[in-house]
Amino acid sequence: MDIQTIKERIALVQTKREYLLSLLERPNLGTLRVDVNQALEEMDELIDEFGRTFPETGTI
């Protein structure tokens, strides 16, 4: 997999992250809030790891 493909996929993950953040604003989320928070944490780790692995790519 080339770096451009990885960058595109990370960008897609970032758009999904925004959706998860909007879910947290819903008062009726209930116990799913825990899962949404976990997904956000894992996405943040993935994005951070990408930045550490490919620092020359800059921001996406």
N, CA, C, O and CB atoms as a CASP TS submission, in Angstrom:
PFRMAT TS
TARGET T0000
AUTHOR 0000-0000-0000
METHOD Language model
MODEL 1
PARENT N/A
ATOM      1  N   MET     1       0.857  -1.171   0.000  1.00  0.00           N
ATOM      2  CA  MET     1       0.000   0.000   0.000  1.00  0.00           C
ATOM      3  C   MET     1       0.904   1.234   0.000  1.00  0.00           C
ATOM      4  O   MET     1       1.845   1.326   0.788  1.00  0.00           O
ATOM      5  CB  MET     1      -0.976  -0.002   1.233  1.00  0.00           C
ATOM      6  N   ASP     2       0.613   2.161  -0.876  1.00  0.00           N
ATOM      7  CA  ASP     2       1.455   3.350  -0.958  1.00  0.00           C
ATOM      8  C   ASP     2       0.984   4.421   0.025  1.00  0.00           C
ATOM      9  O   ASP     2      -0.125   4.344   0.556  1.00  0.00           O
ATOM     10  CB  ASP     2       1.456   3.906  -2.388  1.00  0.00           C
ATOM     11  N   ILE     3       1.822   5.400   0.257  1.00  0.00           N
ATOM     12  CA  ILE     3       1.558   6.443   1.257  1.00  0.00           C
ATOM     13  C   ILE     3       0.316   7.257   0.908  1.00  0.00           C
ATOM     14  O   ILE     3      -0.412   7.677   1.807  1.00  0.00           O
ATOM     15  CB  ILE     3       2.765   7.371   1.384  1.00  0.00           C
ATOM     16  N   GLN     4       0.064   7.485  -0.365  1.00  0.00           N
ATOM     17  CA  GLN     4      -1.115   8.261  -0.752  1.00  0.00           C
ATOM     18  C   GLN     4      -2.405   7.532  -0.374  1.00  0.00           C
ATOM     19  O   GLN     4      -3.360   8.156   0.089  1.00  0.00           O
ATOM     20  CB  GLN     4      -1.093   8.545  -2.260  1.00  0.00           C
ATOM     21  N   THR     5      -2.432   6.240  -0.567  1.00  0.00           N
ATOM     22  CA  THR     5      -3.610   5.449  -0.193  1.00  0.00           C
ATOM     23  C   THR     5      -3.826   5.492   1.312  1.00  0.00           C
ATOM     24  O   THR     5      -4.955   5.630   1.784  1.00  0.00           O
ATOM     25  CB  THR     5      -3.460   3.990  -0.665  1.00  0.00           C
ATOM     26  N   ILE     6      -2.744   5.373   2.056  1.00  0.00           N
ATOM     27  CA  ILE     6      -2.843   5.434   3.516  1.00  0.00           C
ATOM     28  C   ILE     6      -3.349   6.799   3.953  1.00  0.00           C
ATOM     29  O   ILE     6      -4.198   6.889   4.840  1.00  0.00           O
ATOM     30  CB  ILE     6      -1.481   5.136   4.169  1.00  0.00           C
ATOM     31  N   LYS     7      -2.836   7.864   3.338  1.00  0.00           N
ATOM     32  CA  LYS     7      -3.298   9.217   3.677  1.00  0.00           C
ATOM     33  C   LYS     7      -4.786   9.373   3.403  1.00  0.00           C
ATOM     34  O   LYS     7      -5.503   9.991   4.190  1.00  0.00           O
ATOM     35  CB  LYS     7      -2.510  10.268   2.888  1.00  0.00           C
ATOM     36  N   GLU     8      -5.248   8.822   2.300  1.00  0.00           N
ATOM     37  CA  GLU     8      -6.668   8.909   1.961  1.00  0.00           C
ATOM     38  C   GLU     8      -7.524   8.166   2.981  1.00  0.00           C
ATOM     39  O   GLU     8      -8.598   8.629   3.364  1.00  0.00           O
ATOM     40  CB  GLU     8      -6.917   8.348   0.558  1.00  0.00           C
ATOM     41  N   ARG     9      -7.040   7.025   3.408  1.00  0.00           N
ATOM     42  CA  ARG     9      -7.803   6.243   4.392  1.00  0.00           C
ATOM     43  C   ARG     9      -7.812   6.920   5.763  1.00  0.00           C
ATOM     44  O   ARG     9      -8.824   6.891   6.464  1.00  0.00           O
ATOM     45  CB  ARG     9      -7.217   4.828   4.515  1.00  0.00           C
ATOM     46  N   ILE    10      -6.701   7.520   6.139  1.00  0.00           N
ATOM     47  CA  ILE    10      -6.659   8.253   7.404  1.00  0.00           C
ATOM     48  C   ILE    10      -7.598   9.457   7.331  1.00  0.00           C
ATOM     49  O   ILE    10      -8.277   9.769   8.308  1.00  0.00           O
ATOM     50  CB  ILE    10      -5.209   8.708   7.732  1.00  0.00           C
ATOM     51  N   ALA    11      -7.641  10.125   6.201  1.00  0.00           N
ATOM     52  CA  ALA    11      -8.565  11.252   6.024  1.00  0.00           C
ATOM     53  C   ALA    11     -10.008  10.783   6.166  1.00  0.00           C
ATOM     54  O   ALA    11     -10.835  11.486   6.745  1.00  0.00           O
ATOM     55  CB  ALA    11      -8.355  11.921   4.648  1.00  0.00           C
ATOM     56  N   LEU    12     -10.312   9.605   5.643  1.00  0.00           N
ATOM     57  CA  LEU    12     -11.654   9.050   5.774  1.00  0.00           C
ATOM     58  C   LEU    12     -11.970   8.757   7.237  1.00  0.00           C
ATOM     59  O   LEU    12     -13.081   9.019   7.699  1.00  0.00           O
ATOM     60  CB  LEU    12     -11.796   7.774   4.930  1.00  0.00           C
ATOM     61  N   VAL    13     -11.011   8.221   7.956  1.00  0.00           N
ATOM     62  CA  VAL    13     -11.189   7.963   9.391  1.00  0.00           C
ATOM     63  C   VAL    13     -11.476   9.269  10.117  1.00  0.00           C
ATOM     64  O   VAL    13     -12.322   9.311  11.009  1.00  0.00           O
ATOM     65  CB  VAL    13      -9.932   7.275   9.992  1.00  0.00           C
ATOM     66  N   GLN    14     -10.781  10.329   9.742  1.00  0.00           N
ATOM     67  CA  GLN    14     -11.006  11.619  10.395  1.00  0.00           C
ATOM     68  C   GLN    14     -12.420  12.127  10.152  1.00  0.00           C
ATOM     69  O   GLN    14     -13.005  12.739  11.046  1.00  0.00           O
ATOM     70  CB  GLN    14      -9.994  12.647   9.900  1.00  0.00           C
ATOM     71  N   THR    15     -12.984  11.896   8.979  1.00  0.00           N
ATOM     72  CA  THR    15     -14.367  12.332   8.741  1.00  0.00           C
ATOM     73  C   THR    15     -15.334  11.517   9.591  1.00  0.00           C
ATOM     74  O   THR    15     -16.328  12.056  10.078  1.00  0.00           O
ATOM     75  CB  THR    15     -14.733  12.200   7.243  1.00  0.00           C
ATOM     76  N   LYS    16     -15.064  10.245   9.775  1.00  0.00           N
ATOM     77  CA  LYS    16     -15.907   9.407  10.636  1.00  0.00           C
ATOM     78  C   LYS    16     -15.806   9.865  12.082  1.00  0.00           C
ATOM     79  O   LYS    16     -16.771   9.776  12.841  1.00  0.00           O
ATOM     80  CB  LYS    16     -15.504   7.922  10.519  1.00  0.00           C
ATOM     81  N   ARG    17     -14.642  10.350  12.452  1.00  0.00           N
ATOM     82  CA  ARG    17     -14.440  10.836  13.817  1.00  0.00           C
ATOM     83  C   ARG    17     -15.372  11.999  14.119  1.00  0.00           C
ATOM     84  O   ARG    17     -15.934  12.087  15.211  1.00  0.00           O
ATOM     85  CB  ARG    17     -12.981  11.261  14.028  1.00  0.00           C
ATOM     86  N   GLU    18     -15.532  12.887  13.154  1.00  0.00           N
ATOM     87  CA  GLU    18     -16.427  14.033  13.336  1.00  0.00           C
ATOM     88  C   GLU    18     -17.858  13.566  13.587  1.00  0.00           C
ATOM     89  O   GLU    18     -18.574  14.158  14.395  1.00  0.00           O
ATOM     90  CB  GLU    18     -16.378  14.957  12.105  1.00  0.00           C
ATOM     91  N   TYR    19     -18.269  12.517  12.903  1.00  0.00           N
ATOM     92  CA  TYR    19     -19.612  11.979  13.105  1.00  0.00           C
ATOM     93  C   TYR    19     -19.754  11.423  14.526  1.00  0.00           C
ATOM     94  O   TYR    19     -20.770  11.650  15.183  1.00  0.00           O
ATOM     95  CB  TYR    19     -19.918  10.879  12.061  1.00  0.00           C
ATOM     96  N   LEU    20     -18.743  10.698  14.995  1.00  0.00           N
ATOM     97  CA  LEU    20     -18.796  10.164  16.354  1.00  0.00           C
ATOM     98  C   LEU    20     -18.876  11.280  17.386  1.00  0.00           C
ATOM     99  O   LEU    20     -19.578  11.156  18.390  1.00  0.00           O
ATOM    100  CB  LEU    20     -17.579   9.289  16.627  1.00  0.00           C
ATOM    101  N   LEU    21     -18.160  12.366  17.139  1.00  0.00           N
ATOM    102  CA  LEU    21     -18.244  13.500  18.058  1.00  0.00           C
ATOM    103  C   LEU    21     -19.663  14.058  18.105  1.00  0.00           C
ATOM    104  O   LEU    21     -20.150  14.444  19.167  1.00  0.00           O
ATOM    105  CB  LEU    21     -17.258  14.598  17.645  1.00  0.00           C
ATOM    106  N   SER    22     -20.313  14.098  16.963  1.00  0.00           N
ATOM    107  CA  SER    22     -21.688  14.603  16.943  1.00  0.00           C
ATOM    108  C   SER    22     -22.632  13.662  17.690  1.00  0.00           C
ATOM    109  O   SER    22     -23.626  14.108  18.264  1.00  0.00           O
ATOM    110  CB  SER    22     -22.169  14.789  15.496  1.00  0.00           C
ATOM    111  N   LEU    23     -22.327  12.369  17.686  1.00  0.00           N
ATOM    112  CA  LEU    23     -23.156  11.426  18.444  1.00  0.00           C
ATOM    113  C   LEU    23     -23.093  11.700  19.944  1.00  0.00           C
ATOM    114  O   LEU    23     -24.088  11.542  20.652  1.00  0.00           O
ATOM    115  CB  LEU    23     -22.715   9.991  18.160  1.00  0.00           C
ATOM    116  N   LEU    24     -21.939  12.103  20.417  1.00  0.00           N
ATOM    117  CA  LEU    24     -21.784  12.369  21.851  1.00  0.00           C
ATOM    118  C   LEU    24     -22.669  13.507  22.329  1.00  0.00           C
ATOM    119  O   LEU    24     -22.948  13.612  23.523  1.00  0.00           O
ATOM    120  CB  LEU    24     -20.341  12.687  22.166  1.00  0.00           C
ATOM    121  N   GLU    25     -23.110  14.354  21.423  1.00  0.00           N
ATOM    122  CA  GLU    25     -23.967  15.471  21.798  1.00  0.00           C
ATOM    123  C   GLU    25     -25.419  15.050  22.006  1.00  0.00           C
ATOM    124  O   GLU    25     -26.222  15.825  22.525  1.00  0.00           O
ATOM    125  CB  GLU    25     -23.897  16.547  20.742  1.00  0.00           C
ATOM    126  N   ARG    26     -25.754  13.845  21.609  1.00  0.00           N
ATOM    127  CA  ARG    26     -27.123  13.364  21.757  1.00  0.00           C
ATOM    128  C   ARG    26     -27.376  12.915  23.193  1.00  0.00           C
ATOM    129  O   ARG    26     -26.613  12.119  23.739  1.00  0.00           O
ATOM    130  CB  ARG    26     -27.400  12.210  20.777  1.00  0.00           C
ATOM    131  N   PRO    27     -28.433  13.417  23.797  1.00  0.00           N
ATOM    132  CA  PRO    27     -28.706  13.057  25.193  1.00  0.00           C
ATOM    133  C   PRO    27     -29.232  11.627  25.367  1.00  0.00           C
ATOM    134  O   PRO    27     -29.154  11.081  26.467  1.00  0.00           O
ATOM    135  CB  PRO    27     -29.705  14.027  25.775  1.00  0.00           C
ATOM    136  N   ASN    28     -29.762  11.016  24.312  1.00  0.00           N
ATOM    137  CA  ASN    28     -30.356   9.690  24.428  1.00  0.00           C
ATOM    138  C   ASN    28     -29.412   8.566  23.997  1.00  0.00           C
ATOM    139  O   ASN    28     -29.879   7.493  23.618  1.00  0.00           O
ATOM    140  CB  ASN    28     -31.612   9.630  23.610  1.00  0.00           C
ATOM    141  N   LEU    29     -28.137   8.780  24.044  1.00  0.00           N
ATOM    142  CA  LEU    29     -27.165   7.793  23.584  1.00  0.00           C
ATOM    143  C   LEU    29     -27.075   6.600  24.534  1.00  0.00           C
ATOM    144  O   LEU    29     -26.790   5.484  24.100  1.00  0.00           O
ATOM    145  CB  LEU    29     -25.795   8.440  23.433  1.00  0.00           C
ATOM    146  N   GLY    30     -27.309   6.820  25.789  1.00  0.00           N
ATOM    147  CA  GLY    30     -27.312   5.735  26.773  1.00  0.00           C
ATOM    148  C   GLY    30     -25.962   5.069  26.904  1.00  0.00           C
ATOM    149  O   GLY    30     -24.920   5.724  26.937  1.00  0.00           O
ATOM    150  N   THR    31     -26.005   3.731  26.980  1.00  0.00           N
ATOM    151  CA  THR    31     -24.770   2.980  27.200  1.00  0.00           C
ATOM    152  C   THR    31     -23.867   2.948  25.968  1.00  0.00           C
ATOM    153  O   THR    31     -22.703   2.562  26.071  1.00  0.00           O
ATOM    154  CB  THR    31     -25.100   1.568  27.618  1.00  0.00           C
ATOM    155  N   LEU    32     -24.384   3.348  24.808  1.00  0.00           N
ATOM    156  CA  LEU    32     -23.543   3.417  23.612  1.00  0.00           C
ATOM    157  C   LEU    32     -22.465   4.487  23.726  1.00  0.00           C
ATOM    158  O   LEU    32     -21.486   4.475  22.980  1.00  0.00           O
ATOM    159  CB  LEU    32     -24.399   3.686  22.391  1.00  0.00           C
ATOM    160  N   ARG    33     -22.650   5.410  24.663  1.00  0.00           N
ATOM    161  CA  ARG    33     -21.667   6.461  24.881  1.00  0.00           C
ATOM    162  C   ARG    33     -20.283   5.877  25.159  1.00  0.00           C
ATOM    163  O   ARG    33     -19.272   6.418  24.711  1.00  0.00           O
ATOM    164  CB  ARG    33     -22.103   7.358  26.037  1.00  0.00           C
ATOM    165  N   VAL    34     -20.244   4.769  25.900  1.00  0.00           N
ATOM    166  CA  VAL    34     -18.976   4.111  26.220  1.00  0.00           C
ATOM    167  C   VAL    34     -18.301   3.625  24.939  1.00  0.00           C
ATOM    168  O   VAL    34     -17.097   3.806  24.759  1.00  0.00           O
ATOM    169  CB  VAL    34     -19.204   2.926  27.195  1.00  0.00           C
ATOM    170  N   ASP    35     -19.082   3.006  24.049  1.00  0.00           N
ATOM    171  CA  ASP    35     -18.525   2.510  22.791  1.00  0.00           C
ATOM    172  C   ASP    35     -18.053   3.637  21.892  1.00  0.00           C
ATOM    173  O   ASP    35     -17.015   3.523  21.240  1.00  0.00           O
ATOM    174  CB  ASP    35     -19.550   1.673  22.060  1.00  0.00           C
ATOM    175  N   VAL    36     -18.806   4.721  21.855  1.00  0.00           N
ATOM    176  CA  VAL    36     -18.423   5.869  21.035  1.00  0.00           C
ATOM    177  C   VAL    36     -17.129   6.470  21.564  1.00  0.00           C
ATOM    178  O   VAL    36     -16.240   6.814  20.784  1.00  0.00           O
ATOM    179  CB  VAL    36     -19.545   6.932  21.015  1.00  0.00           C
ATOM    180  N   ASN    37     -17.019   6.598  22.868  1.00  0.00           N
ATOM    181  CA  ASN    37     -15.781   7.117  23.460  1.00  0.00           C
ATOM    182  C   ASN    37     -14.595   6.217  23.143  1.00  0.00           C
ATOM    183  O   ASN    37     -13.506   6.705  22.843  1.00  0.00           O
ATOM    184  CB  ASN    37     -15.933   7.259  24.976  1.00  0.00           C
ATOM    185  N   GLN    38     -14.801   4.913  23.207  1.00  0.00           N
ATOM    186  CA  GLN    38     -13.728   3.964  22.895  1.00  0.00           C
ATOM    187  C   GLN    38     -13.304   4.091  21.437  1.00  0.00           C
ATOM    188  O   GLN    38     -12.112   4.090  21.131  1.00  0.00           O
ATOM    189  CB  GLN    38     -14.179   2.521  23.193  1.00  0.00           C
ATOM    190  N   ALA    39     -14.272   4.199  20.546  1.00  0.00           N
ATOM    191  CA  ALA    39     -13.953   4.356  19.123  1.00  0.00           C
ATOM    192  C   ALA    39     -13.162   5.630  18.885  1.00  0.00           C
ATOM    193  O   ALA    39     -12.215   5.631  18.098  1.00  0.00           O
ATOM    194  CB  ALA    39     -15.233   4.368  18.280  1.00  0.00           C
ATOM    195  N   LEU    40     -13.535   6.711  19.551  1.00  0.00           N
ATOM    196  CA  LEU    40     -12.816   7.976  19.406  1.00  0.00           C
ATOM    197  C   LEU    40     -11.372   7.850  19.893  1.00  0.00           C
ATOM    198  O   LEU    40     -10.446   8.344  19.250  1.00  0.00           O
ATOM    199  CB  LEU    40     -13.537   9.089  20.177  1.00  0.00           C
ATOM    200  N   GLU    41     -11.193   7.190  21.027  1.00  0.00           N
ATOM    201  CA  GLU    41      -9.844   6.994  21.551  1.00  0.00           C
ATOM    202  C   GLU    41      -8.986   6.194  20.572  1.00  0.00           C
ATOM    203  O   GLU    41      -7.828   6.537  20.336  1.00  0.00           O
ATOM    204  CB  GLU    41      -9.897   6.285  22.909  1.00  0.00           C
ATOM    205  N   GLU    42      -9.549   5.134  20.007  1.00  0.00           N
ATOM    206  CA  GLU    42      -8.786   4.309  19.077  1.00  0.00           C
ATOM    207  C   GLU    42      -8.480   5.059  17.786  1.00  0.00           C
ATOM    208  O   GLU    42      -7.397   4.908  17.221  1.00  0.00           O
ATOM    209  CB  GLU    42      -9.546   3.026  18.766  1.00  0.00           C
ATOM    210  N   MET    43      -9.412   5.853  17.325  1.00  0.00           N
ATOM    211  CA  MET    43      -9.163   6.662  16.126  1.00  0.00           C
ATOM    212  C   MET    43      -8.052   7.671  16.383  1.00  0.00           C
ATOM    213  O   MET    43      -7.176   7.867  15.540  1.00  0.00           O
ATOM    214  CB  MET    43     -10.447   7.390  15.682  1.00  0.00           C
ATOM    215  N   ASP    44      -8.091   8.310  17.545  1.00  0.00           N
ATOM    216  CA  ASP    44      -7.047   9.277  17.880  1.00  0.00           C
ATOM    217  C   ASP    44      -5.678   8.613  17.924  1.00  0.00           C
ATOM    218  O   ASP    44      -4.691   9.179  17.454  1.00  0.00           O
ATOM    219  CB  ASP    44      -7.350   9.945  19.224  1.00  0.00           C
ATOM    220  N   GLU    45      -5.621   7.409  18.489  1.00  0.00           N
ATOM    221  CA  GLU    45      -4.355   6.671  18.527  1.00  0.00           C
ATOM    222  C   GLU    45      -3.867   6.356  17.116  1.00  0.00           C
ATOM    223  O   GLU    45      -2.680   6.496  16.821  1.00  0.00           O
ATOM    224  CB  GLU    45      -4.513   5.370  19.333  1.00  0.00           C
ATOM    225  N   LEU    46      -4.776   5.933  16.250  1.00  0.00           N
ATOM    226  CA  LEU    46      -4.413   5.620  14.877  1.00  0.00           C
ATOM    227  C   LEU    46      -3.863   6.848  14.156  1.00  0.00           C
ATOM    228  O   LEU    46      -2.842   6.769  13.473  1.00  0.00           O
ATOM    229  CB  LEU    46      -5.619   5.066  14.127  1.00  0.00           C
ATOM    230  N   ILE    47      -4.535   7.965  14.311  1.00  0.00           N
ATOM    231  CA  ILE    47      -4.110   9.202  13.659  1.00  0.00           C
ATOM    232  C   ILE    47      -2.763   9.666  14.210  1.00  0.00           C
ATOM    233  O   ILE    47      -1.900  10.109  13.453  1.00  0.00           O
ATOM    234  CB  ILE    47      -5.171  10.302  13.846  1.00  0.00           C
ATOM    235  N   ASP    48      -2.584   9.564  15.521  1.00  0.00           N
ATOM    236  CA  ASP    48      -1.303   9.933  16.131  1.00  0.00           C
ATOM    237  C   ASP    48      -0.171   9.027  15.650  1.00  0.00           C
ATOM    238  O   ASP    48       0.928   9.490  15.344  1.00  0.00           O
ATOM    239  CB  ASP    48      -1.406   9.871  17.659  1.00  0.00           C
ATOM    240  N   GLU    49      -0.460   7.733  15.590  1.00  0.00           N
ATOM    241  CA  GLU    49       0.557   6.783  15.132  1.00  0.00           C
ATOM    242  C   GLU    49       0.934   7.052  13.682  1.00  0.00           C
ATOM    243  O   GLU    49       2.106   6.952  13.319  1.00  0.00           O
ATOM    244  CB  GLU    49       0.056   5.340  15.288  1.00  0.00           C
ATOM    245  N   PHE    50      -0.030   7.385  12.863  1.00  0.00           N
ATOM    246  CA  PHE    50       0.263   7.726  11.475  1.00  0.00           C
ATOM    247  C   PHE    50       1.214   8.920  11.424  1.00  0.00           C
ATOM    248  O   PHE    50       2.184   8.915  10.667  1.00  0.00           O
ATOM    249  CB  PHE    50      -1.040   8.033  10.699  1.00  0.00           C
ATOM    250  N   GLY    51       0.932   9.944  12.234  1.00  0.00           N
ATOM    251  CA  GLY    51       1.786  11.123  12.259  1.00  0.00           C
ATOM    252  C   GLY    51       3.200  10.831  12.728  1.00  0.00           C
ATOM    253  O   GLY    51       4.160  11.427  12.238  1.00  0.00           O
ATOM    254  N   ARG    52       3.327   9.911  13.680  1.00  0.00           N
ATOM    255  CA  ARG    52       4.658   9.534  14.160  1.00  0.00           C
ATOM    256  C   ARG    52       5.402   8.676  13.147  1.00  0.00           C
ATOM    257  O   ARG    52       6.621   8.780  13.009  1.00  0.00           O
ATOM    258  CB  ARG    52       4.550   8.791  15.482  1.00  0.00           C
ATOM    259  N   THR    53       4.659   7.827  12.437  1.00  0.00           N
ATOM    260  CA  THR    53       5.275   6.931  11.469  1.00  0.00           C
ATOM    261  C   THR    53       5.691   7.656  10.200  1.00  0.00           C
ATOM    262  O   THR    53       6.723   7.345   9.604  1.00  0.00           O
ATOM    263  CB  THR    53       4.328   5.811  11.127  1.00  0.00           C
ATOM    264  N   PHE    54       4.880   8.626   9.792  1.00  0.00           N
ATOM    265  CA  PHE    54       5.141   9.378   8.555  1.00  0.00           C
ATOM    266  C   PHE    54       5.164  10.877   8.850  1.00  0.00           C
ATOM    267  O   PHE    54       4.306  11.613   8.362  1.00  0.00           O
ATOM    268  CB  PHE    54       4.066   9.056   7.476  1.00  0.00           C
ATOM    269  N   PRO    55       6.134  11.338   9.642  1.00  0.00           N
ATOM    270  CA  PRO    55       6.157  12.751  10.010  1.00  0.00           C
ATOM    271  C   PRO    55       6.374  13.677   8.799  1.00  0.00           C
ATOM    272  O   PRO    55       5.981  14.843   8.837  1.00  0.00           O
ATOM    273  CB  PRO    55       7.247  12.990  11.041  1.00  0.00           C
ATOM    274  N   GLU    56       6.984  13.172   7.752  1.00  0.00           N
ATOM    275  CA  GLU    56       7.257  13.995   6.593  1.00  0.00           C
ATOM    276  C   GLU    56       6.000  14.305   5.787  1.00  0.00           C
ATOM    277  O   GLU    56       6.028  15.176   4.918  1.00  0.00           O
ATOM    278  CB  GLU    56       8.269  13.317   5.718  1.00  0.00           C
ATOM    279  N   THR    57       4.902  13.611   6.058  1.00  0.00           N
ATOM    280  CA  THR    57       3.681  13.837   5.293  1.00  0.00           C
ATOM    281  C   THR    57       2.933  15.059   5.793  1.00  0.00           C
ATOM    282  O   THR    57       2.066  15.586   5.097  1.00  0.00           O
ATOM    283  CB  THR    57       2.781  12.616   5.359  1.00  0.00           C
ATOM    284  N   GLY    58       3.259  15.508   6.979  1.00  0.00           N
ATOM    285  CA  GLY    58       2.552  16.667   7.530  1.00  0.00           C
ATOM    286  C   GLY    58       1.131  16.306   7.891  1.00  0.00           C
ATOM    287  O   GLY    58       0.809  15.143   8.133  1.00  0.00           O
ATOM    288  N   THR    59       0.292  17.313   7.925  1.00  0.00           N
ATOM    289  CA  THR    59      -1.104  17.046   8.250  1.00  0.00           C
ATOM    290  C   THR    59      -1.833  16.565   7.020  1.00  0.00           C
ATOM    291  O   THR    59      -1.414  16.804   5.888  1.00  0.00           O
ATOM    292  CB  THR    59      -1.784  18.294   8.822  1.00  0.00           C
ATOM    293  N   ILE    60      -2.899  15.904   7.257  1.00  0.00           N
ATOM    294  CA  ILE    60      -3.667  15.320   6.159  1.00  0.00           C
ATOM    295  C   ILE    60      -4.639  16.332   5.602  1.00  0.00           C
ATOM    296  O   ILE    60      -5.380  16.027   4.667  1.00  0.00           O
ATOM    297  CB  ILE    60      -4.414  14.068   6.621  1.00  0.00           C
TER
END
